[in-house]
Amino acid sequence: MALGLADPGAVLTRIRRDLDRAAVRTRNGLKHLAGVGFPEVGCSPHDEVWQRDKVRLLRYRSDHRTVSTPVLLVMSLVTKAYIFDLRPGNSFVDALLAKGLDVYVLDWGVPDAVESHNTFETYCDEYLPLAARAVMATSGTEELTVYGYCFGAVLSLLFLAGHPELPVRSFAIMATPVDFSYLGATPFLFREGRIDPEDLIDETGNVPPSVVLDAIRTMKMTGDLAAYAGLLHNLDNSEFVAAHQALTGWAQDHIPFPGACFRQTVDWFIRDDQLVKGRIVLGGREIDLRSITCPSLNVVGEADHIVPPVSTAPIADLLPNLDDVHFPAGHVGLIVGGSAQRRTIPVISDWLVEHGEKA
């Protein structure tokens, strides 16, 4: 039988395709290594509707607000809030807006020596109640929904339990640390007395971002390697590279942890397990997390190495009106990435819509 010869035209087409792919991979790789061409982040149109000190309340523009109860998104103190609005097509804010929700984000700003004296009372008895009232005044409503992410969920828990007078219609938390003993080696060292909070506080009176980042890296030692392996495999996909740059940029864009609040965190939650117990002395009065009786949602990432599910588990015994949902996602993958857009965010947004509509 005669051996067939390959079509020269097809061979040339394949060669050109491979050369083009190699050129794109080289270009994207060089841009990434040089740190140029990083995509814009946090670019959904919004307006600043309230401010106190460095704290700003942002309302996102929409012509499609159909749900009666506005949503206030609360971020951690050590990372910037634009993770809620990372980039077009990969934005938690945009997904909520598309569902007709009225969306607000609280931006804490970047603390310096002035904010080093900020305590949980500063955030949970001052900024959050004022911001909540500003949300309702701006939207012209008598209720709101609060949504806390990571340490922002801890702030939200203390805020709601400490202010039952505020009309919170529903409450959602995601990747919430409750039992701090499961948050890597650092809490263990604090518990054992091998390190003291003062050892980590710099001349500004705050915990510097590098310390926070190093502590997070110890919780997932292979995280950077896995991320770069994924990047290498997808260097010919410019959209993937842009998404990777935006996400890794945010993950390294930590801000100082206010020193006074950090000391309280170590004393209250690491050494004394007050969140697990559900009772915290805030501003001289005891608050009980079990007093949060509004409908609540607990979003957990089964692959979360920053706040593992076992750390979040005690919340099920503390909130009496709780819906508990688990996803095969990591800490950030709950709201960022293709899987979040397909699986996690639709469940979250549907819950927010259902519990934001007035009967």
C-alpha positions as CSV (number, residue, x, y, z in Angstrom):
1,M,0.0,0.0,0.0
2,A,1.4,3.4,-0.9
3,L,2.1,5.7,2.0
4,G,0.0,8.8,2.0
5,L,1.9,12.1,2.1
6,A,0.7,14.9,4.4
7,D,-1.0,17.9,2.7
8,P,1.7,20.6,2.5
9,G,-1.0,23.3,3.0
10,A,-2.2,21.7,6.3
11,V,1.4,21.3,7.5
12,L,2.1,25.0,6.8
13,T,-1.1,26.0,8.6
14,R,-0.1,24.0,11.6
15,I,3.4,25.4,11.7
16,R,2.0,29.0,11.5
17,R,-0.5,28.2,14.3
18,D,2.3,26.8,16.5
19,L,4.6,29.8,15.8
20,D,1.8,32.2,16.5
21,R,1.0,30.4,19.8
22,A,4.7,30.5,20.7
23,A,4.9,34.2,20.0
24,V,1.8,34.9,22.2
25,R,3.3,32.8,25.0
26,T,6.6,34.6,24.7
27,R,5.0,38.1,24.7
28,N,2.7,37.3,27.6
29,G,5.5,35.7,29.6
30,L,7.8,38.7,29.1
31,K,5.1,41.2,30.0
32,H,4.3,39.3,33.1
33,L,7.9,39.0,34.2
34,A,8.5,42.7,33.5
35,G,5.4,43.7,35.5
36,V,3.8,45.6,32.6
37,G,0.4,45.5,31.1
38,F,-1.4,44.7,34.3
39,P,-5.2,44.9,33.8
40,E,-7.3,47.5,35.5
41,V,-9.1,46.4,38.6
42,G,-12.1,47.7,40.5
43,C,-13.4,49.6,37.5
44,S,-17.2,49.2,37.7
45,P,-18.8,52.6,37.8
46,H,-19.5,53.8,41.3
47,D,-20.1,56.8,43.5
48,E,-18.7,57.6,47.0
49,V,-21.8,58.3,49.1
50,W,-20.3,58.5,52.6
51,Q,-16.9,58.9,54.2
52,R,-15.6,59.0,57.8
53,D,-11.8,59.4,58.3
54,K,-10.3,57.1,55.6
55,V,-13.3,54.8,55.4
56,R,-15.4,55.3,52.2
57,L,-18.8,53.8,51.2
58,L,-19.1,53.1,47.5
59,R,-22.4,52.6,45.7
60,Y,-22.3,50.9,42.3
61,R,-24.3,52.4,39.5
62,S,-27.2,50.5,38.0
63,D,-30.3,51.1,36.0
64,H,-31.6,47.7,37.1
65,R,-32.3,47.9,40.8
66,T,-35.3,45.7,41.3
67,V,-34.6,44.1,44.7
68,S,-35.9,46.2,47.6
69,T,-33.1,45.6,50.1
70,P,-29.6,47.0,49.5
71,V,-26.5,44.9,50.1
72,L,-23.5,46.1,52.0
73,L,-20.3,44.2,51.3
74,V,-17.7,44.2,54.1
75,M,-14.1,43.3,53.5
76,S,-11.2,42.2,55.8
77,L,-9.0,44.9,57.4
78,V,-5.8,43.6,55.7
79,T,-6.7,43.4,52.1
80,K,-8.3,45.8,49.6
81,A,-11.9,45.7,48.8
82,Y,-11.6,45.6,45.0
83,I,-11.6,41.8,45.1
84,F,-15.4,42.3,45.1
85,D,-15.0,44.0,41.7
86,L,-11.9,42.5,40.3
87,R,-12.3,43.0,36.6
88,P,-15.0,42.9,33.9
89,G,-16.4,39.4,33.5
90,N,-14.9,38.4,36.8
91,S,-16.7,40.7,39.2
92,F,-18.9,39.7,42.2
93,V,-20.4,43.2,42.2
94,D,-21.4,43.0,38.5
95,A,-23.0,39.6,39.1
96,L,-25.1,41.1,42.0
97,L,-26.0,44.1,39.9
98,A,-27.2,41.9,37.1
99,K,-29.7,40.3,39.6
100,G,-31.2,43.7,40.4
101,L,-29.5,44.2,43.7
102,D,-28.4,47.6,45.0
103,V,-24.8,47.1,45.9
104,Y,-22.5,49.0,48.3
105,V,-18.9,48.2,49.3
106,L,-17.1,49.5,52.4
107,D,-13.5,50.5,51.6
108,W,-11.4,50.8,54.8
109,G,-8.6,52.7,53.2
110,V,-4.9,52.1,54.0
111,P,-4.1,52.6,57.7
112,D,-1.1,54.4,59.0
113,A,0.0,55.6,62.4
114,V,-3.3,57.5,62.9
115,E,-5.3,54.3,62.6
116,S,-3.0,52.2,64.8
117,H,-5.4,52.9,67.7
118,N,-8.4,51.6,65.9
119,T,-10.1,48.8,67.8
120,F,-13.0,46.5,67.2
121,E,-15.1,49.1,68.8
122,T,-13.9,51.6,66.2
123,Y,-15.1,49.4,63.4
124,C,-18.1,47.6,64.9
125,D,-19.6,50.4,67.1
126,E,-18.7,53.4,64.9
127,Y,-17.9,52.9,61.2
128,L,-20.2,50.0,60.5
129,P,-23.3,51.4,62.1
130,L,-22.8,54.7,60.5
131,A,-22.2,53.1,57.1
132,A,-25.3,50.9,57.5
133,R,-27.4,54.0,58.1
134,A,-25.8,55.8,55.1
135,V,-26.8,52.8,52.9
136,M,-30.4,52.9,54.0
137,A,-30.5,56.7,53.7
138,T,-29.0,56.7,50.2
139,S,-31.3,53.9,49.0
140,G,-34.3,55.2,50.7
141,T,-35.0,51.9,52.5
142,E,-35.7,50.8,56.1
143,E,-33.6,47.6,56.0
144,L,-30.4,46.3,54.5
145,T,-28.5,43.1,54.0
146,V,-24.9,42.7,55.3
147,Y,-22.4,40.5,53.5
148,G,-19.0,39.9,55.2
149,Y,-16.0,38.2,53.6
150,C,-13.2,36.6,55.7
151,F,-12.2,38.9,58.6
152,G,-14.9,41.2,57.3
153,A,-17.3,38.5,58.3
154,V,-15.9,38.6,61.8
155,L,-16.4,42.4,61.9
156,S,-19.9,41.9,60.6
157,L,-20.8,39.3,63.3
158,L,-19.7,41.6,66.1
159,F,-21.5,44.5,64.4
160,L,-24.8,42.7,64.1
161,A,-24.7,41.2,67.6
162,G,-23.7,44.5,69.1
163,H,-26.4,46.5,67.4
164,P,-29.7,44.7,67.4
165,E,-31.5,48.0,66.9
166,L,-30.4,48.2,63.3
167,P,-32.9,46.7,60.9
168,V,-30.8,44.0,59.1
169,R,-33.1,42.0,57.0
170,S,-30.6,39.2,56.1
171,F,-27.0,38.4,56.7
172,A,-24.4,36.5,54.7
173,I,-20.8,35.5,55.6
174,M,-18.2,33.8,53.5
175,A,-14.8,32.1,54.4
176,T,-15.3,33.1,58.0
177,P,-12.6,32.3,60.6
178,V,-14.3,31.3,63.9
179,D,-11.9,28.8,65.5
180,F,-8.5,30.5,65.1
181,S,-6.6,27.4,66.2
182,Y,-6.9,26.0,62.7
183,L,-5.4,29.1,61.0
184,G,-1.8,27.8,60.6
185,A,1.2,28.0,62.9
186,T,1.0,31.6,64.0
187,P,-2.0,31.2,66.3
188,F,-0.3,28.2,67.9
189,L,2.8,30.4,68.6
190,F,0.6,33.0,70.2
191,R,-1.2,30.5,72.3
192,E,2.0,29.0,73.5
193,G,3.5,32.4,74.4
194,R,6.3,31.9,72.0
195,I,5.6,35.2,70.3
196,D,3.7,38.3,71.5
197,P,1.7,40.8,69.4
198,E,4.3,43.4,70.1
199,D,6.8,41.3,68.2
200,L,4.9,41.9,65.0
201,I,4.0,45.6,65.3
202,D,6.2,48.1,63.6
203,E,7.1,51.7,64.3
204,T,3.7,52.9,62.9
205,G,1.9,50.9,65.6
206,N,0.5,48.5,63.0
207,V,1.3,45.0,61.7
208,P,3.1,45.5,58.3
209,P,1.6,43.9,55.2
210,S,4.7,41.7,54.7
211,V,4.0,39.9,58.0
212,V,0.4,39.3,57.0
213,L,1.4,37.9,53.6
214,D,4.1,35.6,55.2
215,A,1.5,34.2,57.6
216,I,-0.9,33.5,54.8
217,R,1.8,31.8,52.7
218,T,2.6,29.4,55.6
219,M,-1.0,28.1,55.4
220,K,-0.6,27.0,51.8
221,M,3.0,26.3,51.1
222,T,2.5,25.1,47.5
223,G,0.1,27.9,46.5
224,D,2.5,30.0,44.5
225,L,3.9,27.0,42.7
226,A,0.4,25.8,41.7
227,A,-0.5,29.3,40.5
228,Y,2.6,29.6,38.4
229,A,2.1,26.1,36.9
230,G,-1.3,27.2,35.8
231,L,0.0,30.4,34.4
232,L,2.8,28.6,32.4
233,H,0.2,26.2,31.0
234,N,-2.0,29.0,29.8
235,L,0.5,31.6,28.6
236,D,-1.0,31.6,25.2
237,N,-4.4,32.7,26.6
238,S,-4.1,36.4,27.1
239,E,-7.4,36.6,29.0
240,F,-6.2,33.9,31.5
241,V,-2.9,35.8,32.0
242,A,-4.8,39.1,32.6
243,A,-7.1,37.3,35.2
244,H,-4.0,35.7,36.8
245,Q,-2.2,39.1,37.1
246,A,-5.3,40.8,38.6
247,L,-5.8,38.1,41.2
248,T,-2.2,37.6,42.2
249,G,-1.8,41.4,42.3
250,W,-4.7,41.6,44.8
251,A,-3.4,38.6,46.8
252,Q,-0.1,40.5,47.4
253,D,-1.8,43.9,47.8
254,H,-2.1,43.6,51.6
255,I,-2.4,46.6,53.9
256,P,-1.3,47.1,57.5
257,F,-3.4,45.6,60.3
258,P,-4.2,48.3,62.8
259,G,-2.2,47.5,65.9
260,A,-4.9,47.9,68.6
261,C,-7.3,45.7,66.7
262,F,-4.6,43.1,66.2
263,R,-3.9,42.9,69.9
264,Q,-7.6,42.3,70.6
265,T,-7.7,39.6,67.9
266,V,-4.9,37.7,69.6
267,D,-6.3,38.1,73.1
268,W,-10.0,37.5,72.2
269,F,-10.0,35.0,69.4
270,I,-6.6,33.2,69.6
271,R,-5.9,33.0,73.3
272,D,-9.5,33.0,74.6
273,D,-11.6,31.5,71.8
274,Q,-14.4,34.1,72.3
275,L,-15.8,33.6,68.8
276,V,-16.1,29.8,69.3
277,K,-17.9,30.6,72.6
278,G,-20.1,33.1,70.8
279,R,-19.8,35.7,73.6
280,I,-17.5,38.8,73.3
281,V,-17.1,41.9,75.5
282,L,-17.4,44.8,73.1
283,G,-17.3,48.3,74.3
284,G,-17.8,47.3,77.9
285,R,-20.9,45.1,77.2
286,E,-21.2,41.4,76.5
287,I,-22.6,40.6,73.1
288,D,-23.9,37.2,72.1
289,L,-23.7,36.0,68.5
290,R,-26.7,33.8,69.1
291,S,-28.8,37.0,69.2
292,I,-28.4,37.3,65.4
293,T,-31.8,35.8,64.4
294,C,-32.3,37.2,60.9
295,P,-32.0,34.8,58.0
296,S,-28.3,34.0,57.5
297,L,-26.1,32.4,54.9
298,N,-22.7,30.7,55.6
299,V,-20.6,30.2,52.4
300,V,-17.8,27.7,52.8
301,G,-15.0,26.7,50.4
302,E,-14.1,23.0,50.9
303,A,-10.7,23.7,49.4
304,D,-10.0,26.8,51.4
305,H,-6.5,26.6,52.9
306,I,-6.6,30.1,54.4
307,V,-9.8,29.5,56.4
308,P,-10.4,25.8,56.3
309,P,-14.0,24.5,56.8
310,V,-13.1,23.2,60.3
311,S,-12.4,26.8,61.3
312,T,-15.8,28.0,60.1
313,A,-17.8,25.0,61.5
314,P,-18.7,26.4,64.9
315,I,-20.8,29.1,63.3
316,A,-23.5,26.4,62.7
317,D,-24.1,26.3,66.5
318,L,-24.1,30.1,66.9
319,L,-26.5,31.5,64.3
320,P,-30.0,30.1,64.9
321,N,-31.5,30.8,61.4
322,L,-28.7,29.6,59.2
323,D,-28.4,28.2,55.7
324,D,-25.1,26.5,55.2
325,V,-23.7,26.0,51.7
326,H,-20.4,24.4,50.7
327,F,-18.6,24.6,47.4
328,P,-15.4,22.8,46.0
329,A,-13.5,26.1,46.0
330,G,-10.7,27.9,47.6
331,H,-10.6,31.0,49.7
332,V,-10.8,33.4,46.7
333,G,-12.3,31.0,44.3
334,L,-15.6,31.4,46.0
335,I,-16.2,34.7,44.3
336,V,-13.5,34.9,41.6
337,G,-12.9,32.8,38.5
338,G,-15.0,30.8,36.0
339,S,-16.2,28.3,38.6
340,A,-17.4,31.0,40.9
341,Q,-19.4,32.6,38.0
342,R,-20.9,29.2,37.1
343,R,-21.5,27.7,40.5
344,T,-21.0,29.8,43.6
345,I,-22.2,33.3,42.7
346,P,-25.5,32.1,41.2
347,V,-26.4,30.4,44.5
348,I,-25.3,33.4,46.6
349,S,-27.0,36.0,44.5
350,D,-30.3,33.9,44.3
351,W,-30.3,33.7,48.1
352,L,-29.7,37.4,48.4
353,V,-32.5,38.2,46.0
354,E,-34.9,35.8,47.8
355,H,-34.2,37.2,51.2
356,G,-34.0,40.8,50.0
357,E,-37.5,40.9,48.6
358,K,-40.2,42.1,50.9
359,A,-43.1,39.7,51.4
